[in-house]
Amino acid sequence: MAAKKVEKVEAVKKNGFPKPTEKDYAVIIKPIITEKAMALMQNSNKVTVKVAPNANKAEVKFAFERIFQVKVEKVQIANVRAKATTRGTRYKGYIQGFKKAVVTVADGEAIDLFKE
C-alpha cells in the first residue's frame, strides 16, 4: 500500500505538474488565433486564450500549468465587450462578448497549440 503512494508522488515530481482535471478544461475554453496573438506568441512568449466568465487569475494560472505542463510567470485578464454588427444592410445584431487571458510563459519553455 505504501509503495503505490510513493510511486504517485514521484510521478508528480518528475513531471513537475499534477494531471489536469475537468475543472481545468472548463476554465480554459480555447486559444484565440489572431495576428496580434500570434505576434505576441512569437515575440514575447505570451499565449492568448478564451476563459470562463467567472475565472480569476489564480484559476487560469493553475489550469494553464496543468494542461500545457509549462511554468506560468504572469496572467492578464480582460473582458472583451460585445460589438454591434449588421448582416448586409438590413439585419442588426451583436457579436457576443467574452473574457480572455494573456498568459506569459517562462523563458526557455514553449507551447505548441497546433498539435496534429
C-alpha positions, -999 to 999 in steps of 0.1 A, spaced: 0 0 0 28 25 9 47 16 -23 19 28 -45 17 62 -27 54 67 -31 52 60 -69 24 86 -74 44 113 -56 75 106 -77 54 108 -109 43 143 -100 78 154 -90 94 142 -123 68 160 -145 65 189 -121 28 194 -125 -2 174 -115 -26 159 -140 -53 183 -154 -89 179 -140 -122 186 -157 -124 220 -140 -91 230 -157 -106 222 -191 -137 242 -181 -116 273 -171 -96 274 -204 -120 272 -233 -99 277 -264 -70 296 -278 -76 329 -296 -59 329 -331 -54 364 -344 -25 382 -360 -18 401 -328 -20 370 -307 4 351 -330 29 381 -328 27 380 -290 34 343 -291 64 345 -313 80 377 -299 70 378 -262 63 341 -253 27 350 -245 -4 329 -253 -39 343 -256 -68 321 -246 -106 324 -241 -115 317 -205 -147 311 -185 -166 342 -175 -162 335 -138 -124 326 -139 -98 346 -120 -61 349 -125 -51 321 -100 -75 296 -116 -63 305 -151 -26 301 -140 -31 267 -123 -53 254 -151 -28 265 -178 1 249 -160 -17 216 -156 -30 214 -191 2 226 -210 28 214 -185 47 248 -185 56 273 -159 35 305 -160 50 338 -149 21 362 -154 -16 363 -162 -35 393 -175 -73 391 -179 -96 414 -199 -133 414 -207 -139 419 -244 -172 438 -249 -199 427 -273 -200 446 -306 -229 457 -327 -229 443 -363 -250 441 -394 -255 413 -418 -258 430 -452 -277 463 -448 -308 450 -432 -302 427 -402 -287 441 -370 -273 420 -342 -244 416 -318 -212 397 -316 -211 381 -282 -186 394 -256 -162 371 -238 -133 370 -212 -98 365 -224 -65 359 -207 -29 367 -219 -6 342 -202 31 348 -201 51 316 -202 85 313 -185 117 317 -206 130 285 -221 96 269 -223 73 267 -254 38 257 -263 26 240 -295 -10 249 -299 -13 233 -333 -5 196 -325 -16 171 -351 
